[in-house]
Amino acid sequence: MRIFNHPTIRLVFLGLLLVVRPISAKENEKPPKLFSDPSEWNVTLAGPWTTVQRNVRKDDRYPVHLTYPAADGSQRTIDAEVAARGITRRHDVCKFPPLKIYFDKEKLKGTEFRGNKSLKLVTYCHTSSKYEQYYVKEFLVYRVHNLITEYSFKVKPMIINYRNNEKDSKSLTRFGFLIEDLDDVAKRHDMVKLSVPRISSKSLDSLETSYFSLFQYMVGNLDWAAIGGPDPTRCCHNSRLIGKGDDEVPKYAIPYDFDSTGLVNAHYAAPPDALKVRSVRQRLYRGYCAHKATLPQAVAHFKEKKADILALFETNTHLTSKNKKNAIEYIEEFYQILDDPKVFKRDVTDKCRG
């Protein structure tokens, strides 16, 4: 063992350690998780699309291959399954349905997708570019909500090449996006998703609920419920609850599904029958009176975020100039209401529910 006491041998040995250690550390590095990286991916989703479209009303799963750009610069392919999901878009509107992608969690270890069992995918719906504009705007609505609060679903934008495995046909490339799972939203806040059938509006966090309600008013969303819903076993409608536990307060409502908003302005969208509203472009405040006290703080927060919100639309490269202009004008109308105390009292504060 005295050989290691020789000065030259010790220097060589130390040099080897310096070379080996950085390589080992790099090999142990994990790539950024899917929703921590906001950049847009170009991906290929290969599957039996003819069969999926033919059986759109069934909940069957079909095998697919998803190829995406990994953090190390390589193209990585993962095996998964997809099934049609949703109601209106799936059954009444789209030729190609929204999808839910199911993963084998064990096979995703060490990848950008690690930790995910399933994710919602917003797809292209129809080949017409008009529909693509709807879902670019819906994606941006999610990003607006991310600017307002951390109690929101993160989204991953993608340019998706749909390759049909069943016949020799041209592939189709369209914008789409993945939506973060509710479990991960809850985990970020050291909470869990809740499955209570109904709650009191007073059990919701006051400031976050004011953010929630003003956000829905800003984007012109009328199709939501945060304390009950059509399913008697689980709250809510187009929003989900998270918290420390079913019997703990406060609770937090996390909204989703924005294609029927006035900001997106899809031609197939219509306001709920129970509301006296002519079109989805007409705003109606549906917040709760229990949270009136936190509205001024919420208004100030929205004003602080105005430039960042407008920038989302101004800098987006997928929106046509017409859609960009209409979206920005719609948002500016919201801020005009915030800036006029009389109009704000009439249209917001005095319209609260409960």
Residue pairs with C-beta under 8 A, 6 or more apart in sequence:
3 9
4 10
4 13
30 110
30 114
31 70
31 71
31 72
31 110
31 111
31 112
32 71
32 112
33 112
33 114
33 115
34 112
34 113
34 116
34 156
34 178
35 154
35 155
35 156
35 178
35 180
35 184
37 112
37 156
38 156
38 157
39 157
40 157
40 158
40 159
41 68
41 69
41 156
41 157
41 158
41 159
42 69
42 158
42 159
42 161
43 66
43 67
43 68
43 69
43 158
43 159
43 160
43 161
44 65
44 66
44 67
44 160
44 161
44 163
44 171
45 64
45 65
45 66
45 67
45 160
45 161
45 162
45 163
46 64
46 65
46 66
46 67
46 163
46 164
46 165
47 62
47 63
47 64
47 65
47 82
47 162
47 163
47 164
47 165
48 62
48 63
48 164
48 165
48 166
49 96
49 162
49 164
49 165
49 166
50 164
50 166
50 167
51 62
51 166
52 62
52 82
52 84
52 96
52 97
52 99
53 95
53 96
53 97
55 84
56 84
56 90
56 91
56 97
57 84
57 90
57 91
58 84
59 83
59 84
60 83
61 81
61 82
61 83
61 102
62 81
62 82
62 83
63 79
63 80
63 81
64 79
64 80
64 81
64 82
64 101
65 77
65 78
65 79
65 80
66 77
66 78
66 80
66 101
67 75
67 76
67 77
68 75
68 76
68 78
68 112
69 75
69 76
70 76
70 111
70 112
71 112
76 111
78 103
78 107
78 108
78 111
78 113
79 104
79 107
80 101
80 102
80 103
80 104
81 101
81 102
82 99
82 100
82 101
82 102
82 121
83 99
83 100
83 102
84 90
84 97
84 98
84 99
84 100
85 97
85 98
85 99
85 100
85 120
86 97
86 98
88 260
88 268
89 97
89 98
89 125
89 259
90 97
90 98
92 268
93 125
93 268
94 123
94 125
94 126
94 131
95 125
95 126
95 127
96 123
96 124
96 125
96 126
96 162
97 123
98 120
98 121
98 122
98 123
98 125
99 120
99 121
99 123
100 118
100 119
100 120
100 121
101 118
101 119
101 120
101 121
101 178
102 117
102 118
103 113
103 116
103 117
103 118
103 119
105 114
105 115
105 116
105 117
108 114
108 115
108 116
115 184
116 181
116 184
117 181
118 181
119 178
119 179
119 180
119 181
120 178
120 179
121 176
121 177
121 178
121 179
122 135
122 138
122 139
122 176
122 177
122 178
122 179
123 135
123 160
123 174
123 176
124 131
124 132
124 135
124 160
124 162
124 172
124 174
124 175
124 176
125 131
125 134
125 135
127 172
127 174
130 267
132 174
132 175
132 318
133 318
133 319
133 320
133 323
134 259
134 264
134 265
134 266
135 175
135 176
135 177
135 259
136 175
136 316
136 318
136 319
136 323
137 263
137 264
137 265
137 319
137 323
137 327
138 258
138 259
138 261
138 264
139 155
139 157
139 175
139 177
140 312
140 313
140 316
140 327
141 219
141 258
141 261
141 263
141 264
142 152
142 153
142 154
142 155
142 177
142 179
142 256
142 258
143 155
143 312
144 215
144 218
144 219
144 309
144 312
145 152
145 153
145 215
145 255
146 152
146 154
146 155
147 305
147 308
147 309
147 312
148 211
148 215
148 301
148 302
148 305
149 208
149 211
149 212
149 215
150 188
150 189
151 185
151 189
151 208
151 211
151 242
151 252
151 254
152 185
152 254
152 255
153 179
153 180
153 182
153 185
153 254
153 256
154 179
154 180
154 185
155 177
155 178
155 179
155 180
156 177
156 178
157 175
157 177
158 175
158 176
158 177
158 178
159 173
159 174
159 175
159 176
160 173
160 174
160 175
160 176
161 171
161 172
161 173
162 171
162 172
162 173
162 174
163 171
164 171
175 318
179 256
182 193
182 240
182 242
182 254
183 192
183 193
185 242
185 254
186 192
186 193
186 242
189 242
189 252
191 242
191 243
191 244
191 252
192 242
192 243
192 244
192 245
193 240
193 241
193 242
194 235
194 240
194 241
194 242
194 243
194 245
194 246
194 251
195 233
195 234
195 246
196 234
196 235
196 241
196 246
197 228
197 231
197 232
197 233
197 234
197 235
198 227
198 228
198 235
199 227
199 228
199 235
199 241
199 251
200 227
201 209
201 226
201 227
201 288
201 290
201 291
201 353
201 354
202 290
203 249
203 250
203 251
204 226
204 227
204 250
204 251
204 252
204 253
204 288
204 290
204 291
205 250
205 251
205 252
206 250
206 290
206 291
206 293
206 294
207 291
207 294
207 297
207 298
208 250
208 252
208 253
209 226
209 253
209 287
209 288
209 291
209 294
210 287
210 291
210 294
210 295
210 297
210 298
211 298
211 301
212 226
212 239
212 253
212 255
212 287
213 285
213 286
213 287
213 288
213 291
214 287
214 295
214 298
214 299
214 302
214 348
215 255
216 222
216 224
216 255
216 286
216 287
217 283
217 284
217 285
217 286
217 287
217 334
217 348
218 263
218 302
218 331
218 334
219 258
219 261
219 262
219 263
219 264
220 261
220 262
220 263
220 280
220 281
220 282
220 283
220 330
221 238
221 255
221 258
221 260
221 261
221 262
222 260
222 271
222 272
222 275
222 277
222 280
222 284
222 286
223 237
223 238
223 257
223 260
223 271
223 272
224 236
224 237
224 238
224 239
224 255
224 286
225 235
225 236
225 237
225 238
225 239
226 235
226 236
226 239
226 241
226 253
226 255
227 235
227 236
227 288
228 235
228 236
228 237
229 235
229 236
229 237
230 237
235 241
236 253
238 255
238 256
238 257
239 253
239 254
239 255
239 256
240 253
240 254
240 256
241 251
241 252
241 253
241 254
242 251
242 252
242 254
243 249
243 250
243 251
243 252
258 264
259 266
259 269
260 266
260 269
260 270
260 280
261 269
261 280
262 279
262 280
262 281
262 282
262 283
262 330
263 327
263 330
263 331
265 280
265 281
265 326
265 330
266 280
269 280
270 279
270 280
271 277
271 278
271 279
271 280
271 282
275 284
277 284
281 330
283 334
283 337
283 347
284 351
285 347
285 348
285 351
285 352
286 351
286 353
287 295
287 348
287 351
287 352
287 353
288 352
288 353
288 354
289 352
289 353
289 354
290 354
291 352
292 349
292 352
295 348
295 349
299 338
299 344
302 335
302 338
303 335
303 338
306 335
309 331
310 328
310 331
310 332
313 319
313 324
313 327
313 328
313 331
314 324
314 328
316 324
319 327
336 343
337 343
337 344
337 347
337 348
338 344
